[in-house]
Amino acid sequence: MNIYKIYQNVNNDYYTYDSAIVAAPTRKYAQTLNPGYNRTYEWCEIEDVQVEYIGETSLYKVPTVILTSYNAG
């Protein structure tokens, strides 16, 4: 599984996520992951998500959100 940093610069108000570290098989799959887990938190449209490759891991067997950055109010 690959590790990626996903981030967006469109929706950076309070109570929003601006980035996350995720485990995913591909860049395209990483782009679809939502740091809010249950998708009730503000994020952005998939086409606005930037993806940066970090490395590889054998710790995760399924796509996973590892760490998030949340802008609390």
Backbone as XML, in Angstrom:
<?xml version="1.0"?>
<chain id="A" units="angstrom">
  <residue number="1" name="MET">
    <atom name="N" x="0.856" y="-1.170" z="0.000"/>
    <atom name="CA" x="0.000" y="0.000" z="0.000"/>
    <atom name="C" x="0.904" y="1.235" z="0.000"/>
  </residue>
  <residue number="2" name="ASN">
    <atom name="N" x="0.514" y="2.230" z="-0.761"/>
    <atom name="CA" x="1.270" y="3.486" z="-0.825"/>
    <atom name="C" x="0.744" y="4.470" z="0.214"/>
  </residue>
  <residue number="3" name="ILE">
    <atom name="N" x="1.600" y="5.385" z="0.610"/>
    <atom name="CA" x="1.203" y="6.453" z="1.519"/>
    <atom name="C" x="1.254" y="7.767" z="0.757"/>
  </residue>
  <residue number="4" name="TYR">
    <atom name="N" x="0.183" y="8.558" z="0.902"/>
    <atom name="CA" x="0.074" y="9.833" z="0.207"/>
    <atom name="C" x="-0.346" y="10.935" z="1.179"/>
  </residue>
  <residue number="5" name="LYS">
    <atom name="N" x="0.071" y="12.141" z="0.878"/>
    <atom name="CA" x="-0.500" y="13.319" z="1.517"/>
    <atom name="C" x="-1.543" y="13.839" z="0.541"/>
  </residue>
  <residue number="6" name="ILE">
    <atom name="N" x="-2.776" y="14.007" z="1.013"/>
    <atom name="CA" x="-3.812" y="14.623" z="0.186"/>
    <atom name="C" x="-4.146" y="15.969" z="0.815"/>
  </residue>
  <residue number="7" name="TYR">
    <atom name="N" x="-4.375" y="16.959" z="-0.019"/>
    <atom name="CA" x="-4.682" y="18.285" z="0.508"/>
    <atom name="C" x="-5.486" y="19.083" z="-0.502"/>
  </residue>
  <residue number="8" name="GLN">
    <atom name="N" x="-6.127" y="20.144" z="0.008"/>
    <atom name="CA" x="-6.922" y="21.009" z="-0.857"/>
    <atom name="C" x="-6.798" y="22.438" z="-0.358"/>
  </residue>
  <residue number="9" name="ASN">
    <atom name="N" x="-6.932" y="23.377" z="-1.273"/>
    <atom name="CA" x="-6.818" y="24.800" z="-0.949"/>
    <atom name="C" x="-8.097" y="25.561" z="-1.283"/>
  </residue>
  <residue number="10" name="VAL">
    <atom name="N" x="-9.198" y="24.843" z="-1.447"/>
    <atom name="CA" x="-10.459" y="25.450" z="-1.851"/>
    <atom name="C" x="-11.337" y="25.788" z="-0.647"/>
  </residue>
  <residue number="11" name="ASN">
    <atom name="N" x="-11.405" y="24.888" z="0.292"/>
    <atom name="CA" x="-12.307" y="25.018" z="1.430"/>
    <atom name="C" x="-11.486" y="25.021" z="2.721"/>
  </residue>
  <residue number="12" name="ASN">
    <atom name="N" x="-11.025" y="26.198" z="3.153"/>
    <atom name="CA" x="-10.144" y="26.282" z="4.317"/>
    <atom name="C" x="-10.722" y="27.130" z="5.441"/>
  </residue>
  <residue number="13" name="ASP">
    <atom name="N" x="-12.032" y="27.130" z="5.569"/>
    <atom name="CA" x="-12.692" y="27.875" z="6.625"/>
    <atom name="C" x="-12.621" y="27.070" z="7.932"/>
  </residue>
  <residue number="14" name="TYR">
    <atom name="N" x="-13.252" y="27.596" z="8.991"/>
    <atom name="CA" x="-13.341" y="26.833" z="10.235"/>
    <atom name="C" x="-14.184" y="25.580" z="10.031"/>
  </residue>
  <residue number="15" name="TYR">
    <atom name="N" x="-13.908" y="24.564" z="10.840"/>
    <atom name="CA" x="-14.616" y="23.292" z="10.810"/>
    <atom name="C" x="-14.480" y="22.583" z="9.465"/>
  </residue>
  <residue number="16" name="THR">
    <atom name="N" x="-13.291" y="22.627" z="8.911"/>
    <atom name="CA" x="-12.998" y="21.930" z="7.656"/>
    <atom name="C" x="-11.667" y="21.203" z="7.762"/>
  </residue>
  <residue number="17" name="TYR">
    <atom name="N" x="-11.482" y="20.223" z="6.924"/>
    <atom name="CA" x="-10.201" y="19.529" z="6.797"/>
    <atom name="C" x="-9.418" y="20.174" z="5.662"/>
  </residue>
  <residue number="18" name="ASP">
    <atom name="N" x="-8.116" y="20.359" z="5.864"/>
    <atom name="CA" x="-7.306" y="20.889" z="4.766"/>
    <atom name="C" x="-6.348" y="19.856" z="4.199"/>
  </residue>
  <residue number="19" name="SER">
    <atom name="N" x="-6.042" y="18.797" z="4.965"/>
    <atom name="CA" x="-5.133" y="17.774" z="4.454"/>
    <atom name="C" x="-5.236" y="16.501" z="5.283"/>
  </residue>
  <residue number="20" name="ALA">
    <atom name="N" x="-4.612" y="15.459" z="4.760"/>
    <atom name="CA" x="-4.579" y="14.174" z="5.464"/>
    <atom name="C" x="-3.434" y="13.329" z="4.919"/>
  </residue>
  <residue number="21" name="ILE">
    <atom name="N" x="-3.011" y="12.380" z="5.714"/>
    <atom name="CA" x="-2.083" y="11.337" z="5.282"/>
    <atom name="C" x="-2.924" y="10.076" z="5.149"/>
  </residue>
  <residue number="22" name="VAL">
    <atom name="N" x="-2.844" y="9.428" z="3.998"/>
    <atom name="CA" x="-3.682" y="8.257" z="3.734"/>
    <atom name="C" x="-2.850" y="7.113" z="3.164"/>
  </residue>
  <residue number="23" name="ALA">
    <atom name="N" x="-3.353" y="5.905" z="3.350"/>
    <atom name="CA" x="-2.797" y="4.717" z="2.704"/>
    <atom name="C" x="-3.790" y="4.326" z="1.616"/>
  </residue>
  <residue number="24" name="ALA">
    <atom name="N" x="-3.287" y="4.156" z="0.397"/>
    <atom name="CA" x="-4.150" y="3.809" z="-0.737"/>
    <atom name="C" x="-3.319" y="3.085" z="-1.790"/>
  </residue>
  <residue number="25" name="PRO">
    <atom name="N" x="-3.959" y="2.265" z="-2.622"/>
    <atom name="CA" x="-3.208" y="1.526" z="-3.637"/>
    <atom name="C" x="-2.700" y="2.402" z="-4.783"/>
  </residue>
  <residue number="26" name="THR">
    <atom name="N" x="-3.421" y="3.494" z="-5.094"/>
    <atom name="CA" x="-3.034" y="4.363" z="-6.207"/>
    <atom name="C" x="-3.285" y="5.828" z="-5.849"/>
  </residue>
  <residue number="27" name="ARG">
    <atom name="N" x="-2.681" y="6.731" z="-6.634"/>
    <atom name="CA" x="-2.913" y="8.166" z="-6.456"/>
    <atom name="C" x="-4.387" y="8.499" z="-6.664"/>
  </residue>
  <residue number="28" name="LYS">
    <atom name="N" x="-4.979" y="7.912" z="-7.674"/>
    <atom name="CA" x="-6.384" y="8.175" z="-7.994"/>
    <atom name="C" x="-7.292" y="7.754" z="-6.837"/>
  </residue>
  <residue number="29" name="TYR">
    <atom name="N" x="-7.004" y="6.608" z="-6.229"/>
    <atom name="CA" x="-7.801" y="6.145" z="-5.098"/>
    <atom name="C" x="-7.597" y="7.076" z="-3.905"/>
  </residue>
  <residue number="30" name="ALA">
    <atom name="N" x="-6.373" y="7.493" z="-3.652"/>
    <atom name="CA" x="-6.088" y="8.416" z="-2.549"/>
    <atom name="C" x="-6.896" y="9.693" z="-2.702"/>
  </residue>
  <residue number="31" name="GLN">
    <atom name="N" x="-7.044" y="10.148" z="-3.916"/>
    <atom name="CA" x="-7.774" y="11.382" z="-4.204"/>
    <atom name="C" x="-9.248" y="11.274" z="-3.812"/>
  </residue>
  <residue number="32" name="THR">
    <atom name="N" x="-9.797" y="10.067" z="-3.769"/>
    <atom name="CA" x="-11.210" y="9.881" z="-3.435"/>
    <atom name="C" x="-11.468" y="9.777" z="-1.938"/>
  </residue>
  <residue number="33" name="LEU">
    <atom name="N" x="-10.431" y="9.610" z="-1.137"/>
    <atom name="CA" x="-10.626" y="9.454" z="0.302"/>
    <atom name="C" x="-10.985" y="10.789" z="0.950"/>
  </residue>
  <residue number="34" name="ASN">
    <atom name="N" x="-11.862" y="10.740" z="1.933"/>
    <atom name="CA" x="-12.317" y="11.941" z="2.633"/>
    <atom name="C" x="-11.797" y="11.902" z="4.065"/>
  </residue>
  <residue number="35" name="PRO">
    <atom name="N" x="-11.054" y="12.917" z="4.507"/>
    <atom name="CA" x="-10.533" y="12.924" z="5.874"/>
    <atom name="C" x="-11.620" y="12.890" z="6.940"/>
  </residue>
  <residue number="36" name="GLY">
    <atom name="N" x="-12.854" y="13.272" z="6.595"/>
    <atom name="CA" x="-13.948" y="13.276" z="7.558"/>
    <atom name="C" x="-14.536" y="11.905" z="7.829"/>
  </residue>
  <residue number="37" name="TYR">
    <atom name="N" x="-13.936" y="10.855" z="7.294"/>
    <atom name="CA" x="-14.346" y="9.469" z="7.482"/>
    <atom name="C" x="-15.765" y="9.201" z="6.991"/>
  </residue>
  <residue number="38" name="ASN">
    <atom name="N" x="-16.756" y="9.829" z="7.607"/>
    <atom name="CA" x="-18.140" y="9.544" z="7.247"/>
    <atom name="C" x="-18.713" y="10.585" z="6.290"/>
  </residue>
  <residue number="39" name="ARG">
    <atom name="N" x="-17.858" y="11.429" z="5.743"/>
    <atom name="CA" x="-18.215" y="12.419" z="4.722"/>
    <atom name="C" x="-19.245" y="13.449" z="5.178"/>
  </residue>
  <residue number="40" name="THR">
    <atom name="N" x="-19.391" y="13.646" z="6.475"/>
    <atom name="CA" x="-20.300" y="14.687" z="6.932"/>
    <atom name="C" x="-19.559" y="15.999" z="7.163"/>
  </residue>
  <residue number="41" name="TYR">
    <atom name="N" x="-18.241" y="15.961" z="7.146"/>
    <atom name="CA" x="-17.442" y="17.159" z="7.341"/>
    <atom name="C" x="-17.067" y="17.762" z="5.998"/>
  </residue>
  <residue number="42" name="GLU">
    <atom name="N" x="-16.880" y="19.085" z="5.981"/>
    <atom name="CA" x="-16.530" y="19.784" z="4.752"/>
    <atom name="C" x="-15.151" y="19.346" z="4.252"/>
  </residue>
  <residue number="43" name="TRP">
    <atom name="N" x="-15.051" y="19.077" z="2.983"/>
    <atom name="CA" x="-13.786" y="18.746" z="2.339"/>
    <atom name="C" x="-13.778" y="19.516" z="1.041"/>
  </residue>
  <residue number="44" name="CYS">
    <atom name="N" x="-13.919" y="18.883" z="-0.079"/>
    <atom name="CA" x="-13.953" y="19.569" z="-1.371"/>
    <atom name="C" x="-14.321" y="18.561" z="-2.454"/>
  </residue>
  <residue number="45" name="GLU">
    <atom name="N" x="-14.406" y="19.031" z="-3.671"/>
    <atom name="CA" x="-14.668" y="18.145" z="-4.807"/>
    <atom name="C" x="-13.402" y="17.350" z="-5.122"/>
  </residue>
  <residue number="46" name="ILE">
    <atom name="N" x="-13.560" y="16.159" z="-5.630"/>
    <atom name="CA" x="-12.422" y="15.273" z="-5.908"/>
    <atom name="C" x="-11.400" y="15.938" z="-6.823"/>
  </residue>
  <residue number="47" name="GLU">
    <atom name="N" x="-11.857" y="16.680" z="-7.808"/>
    <atom name="CA" x="-10.916" y="17.303" z="-8.743"/>
    <atom name="C" x="-10.058" y="18.394" z="-8.088"/>
  </residue>
  <residue number="48" name="ASP">
    <atom name="N" x="-10.447" y="18.858" z="-6.894"/>
    <atom name="CA" x="-9.669" y="19.872" z="-6.178"/>
    <atom name="C" x="-8.645" y="19.274" z="-5.216"/>
  </residue>
  <residue number="49" name="VAL">
    <atom name="N" x="-8.649" y="17.958" z="-5.062"/>
    <atom name="CA" x="-7.728" y="17.292" z="-4.145"/>
    <atom name="C" x="-6.377" y="17.094" z="-4.827"/>
  </residue>
  <residue number="50" name="GLN">
    <atom name="N" x="-5.335" y="17.612" z="-4.199"/>
    <atom name="CA" x="-3.960" y="17.411" z="-4.669"/>
    <atom name="C" x="-3.398" y="16.186" z="-3.962"/>
  </residue>
  <residue number="51" name="VAL">
    <atom name="N" x="-2.549" y="15.423" z="-4.646"/>
    <atom name="CA" x="-2.009" y="14.188" z="-4.089"/>
    <atom name="C" x="-0.489" y="14.202" z="-4.212"/>
  </residue>
  <residue number="52" name="GLU">
    <atom name="N" x="0.182" y="13.914" z="-3.095"/>
    <atom name="CA" x="1.642" y="13.881" z="-3.059"/>
    <atom name="C" x="2.095" y="12.524" z="-2.514"/>
  </residue>
  <residue number="53" name="TYR">
    <atom name="N" x="2.870" y="11.790" z="-3.305"/>
    <atom name="CA" x="3.363" y="10.471" z="-2.892"/>
    <atom name="C" x="4.406" y="10.633" z="-1.790"/>
  </residue>
  <residue number="54" name="ILE">
    <atom name="N" x="4.291" y="9.826" z="-0.727"/>
    <atom name="CA" x="5.258" y="9.864" z="0.374"/>
    <atom name="C" x="6.129" y="8.614" z="0.397"/>
  </residue>
  <residue number="55" name="GLY">
    <atom name="N" x="5.517" y="7.444" z="0.278"/>
    <atom name="CA" x="6.289" y="6.202" z="0.350"/>
    <atom name="C" x="5.374" y="4.999" z="0.341"/>
  </residue>
  <residue number="56" name="GLU">
    <atom name="N" x="5.887" y="3.889" z="0.858"/>
    <atom name="CA" x="5.126" y="2.635" z="0.898"/>
    <atom name="C" x="5.093" y="2.085" z="2.307"/>
  </residue>
  <residue number="57" name="THR">
    <atom name="N" x="4.077" y="1.255" z="2.575"/>
    <atom name="CA" x="3.943" y="0.623" z="3.880"/>
    <atom name="C" x="3.313" y="-0.760" z="3.733"/>
  </residue>
  <residue number="58" name="SER">
    <atom name="N" x="3.628" y="-1.624" z="4.674"/>
    <atom name="CA" x="2.962" y="-2.928" z="4.719"/>
    <atom name="C" x="2.031" y="-3.008" z="5.934"/>
  </residue>
  <residue number="59" name="LEU">
    <atom name="N" x="1.867" y="-1.905" z="6.648"/>
    <atom name="CA" x="1.031" y="-1.879" z="7.850"/>
    <atom name="C" x="-0.462" y="-1.866" z="7.549"/>
  </residue>
  <residue number="60" name="TYR">
    <atom name="N" x="-0.850" y="-1.367" z="6.398"/>
    <atom name="CA" x="-2.272" y="-1.237" z="6.068"/>
    <atom name="C" x="-2.612" y="-2.140" z="4.883"/>
  </residue>
  <residue number="61" name="LYS">
    <atom name="N" x="-3.666" y="-2.911" z="5.035"/>
    <atom name="CA" x="-4.089" y="-3.829" z="3.974"/>
    <atom name="C" x="-5.273" y="-3.290" z="3.177"/>
  </residue>
  <residue number="62" name="VAL">
    <atom name="N" x="-5.960" y="-2.290" z="3.725"/>
    <atom name="CA" x="-7.092" y="-1.650" z="3.043"/>
    <atom name="C" x="-6.857" y="-0.143" z="3.057"/>
  </residue>
  <residue number="63" name="PRO">
    <atom name="N" x="-7.430" y="0.593" z="2.120"/>
    <atom name="CA" x="-7.270" y="2.053" z="2.102"/>
    <atom name="C" x="-7.731" y="2.656" z="3.436"/>
  </residue>
  <residue number="64" name="THR">
    <atom name="N" x="-6.908" y="3.552" z="3.973"/>
    <atom name="CA" x="-7.126" y="4.066" z="5.323"/>
    <atom name="C" x="-6.707" y="5.521" z="5.431"/>
  </residue>
  <residue number="65" name="VAL">
    <atom name="N" x="-7.467" y="6.305" z="6.187"/>
    <atom name="CA" x="-7.039" y="7.651" z="6.564"/>
    <atom name="C" x="-6.196" y="7.485" z="7.821"/>
  </residue>
  <residue number="66" name="ILE">
    <atom name="N" x="-4.926" y="7.905" z="7.763"/>
    <atom name="CA" x="-3.999" y="7.710" z="8.869"/>
    <atom name="C" x="-3.989" y="8.910" z="9.815"/>
  </residue>
  <residue number="67" name="LEU">
    <atom name="N" x="-3.947" y="10.113" z="9.255"/>
    <atom name="CA" x="-3.820" y="11.331" z="10.050"/>
    <atom name="C" x="-4.503" y="12.460" z="9.307"/>
  </residue>
  <residue number="68" name="THR">
    <atom name="N" x="-5.166" y="13.369" z="10.034"/>
    <atom name="CA" x="-5.857" y="14.489" z="9.383"/>
    <atom name="C" x="-5.422" y="15.811" z="9.989"/>
  </residue>
  <residue number="69" name="SER">
    <atom name="N" x="-5.637" y="16.875" z="9.211"/>
    <atom name="CA" x="-5.443" y="18.234" z="9.679"/>
    <atom name="C" x="-6.790" y="18.938" z="9.590"/>
  </residue>
  <residue number="70" name="TYR">
    <atom name="N" x="-7.307" y="19.344" z="10.756"/>
    <atom name="CA" x="-8.649" y="19.887" z="10.863"/>
    <atom name="C" x="-8.568" y="21.326" z="11.382"/>
  </residue>
  <residue number="71" name="ASN">
    <atom name="N" x="-9.301" y="22.222" z="10.767"/>
    <atom name="CA" x="-9.327" y="23.623" z="11.175"/>
    <atom name="C" x="-10.512" y="23.865" z="12.102"/>
  </residue>
  <residue number="72" name="ALA">
    <atom name="N" x="-10.284" y="23.732" z="13.392"/>
    <atom name="CA" x="-11.357" y="23.934" z="14.375"/>
    <atom name="C" x="-11.704" y="25.409" z="14.491"/>
  </residue>
  <residue number="73" name="GLY">
    <atom name="N" x="-12.891" y="25.690" z="14.945"/>
    <atom name="CA" x="-13.359" y="27.071" z="15.066"/>
    <atom name="C" x="-12.979" y="27.724" z="16.358"/>
  </residue>
</chain>
